[in-house]
């Protein structure tokens, strides 16, 4: 089993503040993202990932986000097996100290 690449919340925050264009997908449930998401992240619930593979760019590395890093880790393992370039945000939104925006 290939190890999944990780990124810390602090590393991600630095990249975003530096203006890097990153693919971010938040896999939490609707009521969780209602409390705030990282700006520009897409929201695809973990259970909806298999039906939304076409929404995930296979050419780019995609960073997955959840509350603590567990669910997003599972999503990363699933997608990595299918040839996607993935990275898991460890610590999840519990450790995120950067900006958030309410999900519309």
Beta strands, then each sheet from edge to edge (+ up, - down):
strand 1: 5-8
strand 2: 23-26
strand 3: 42-43
strand 4: 61-65
strand 5: 85-90
sheet 1: 1+ 5+ 4+ 2+ 3+
end
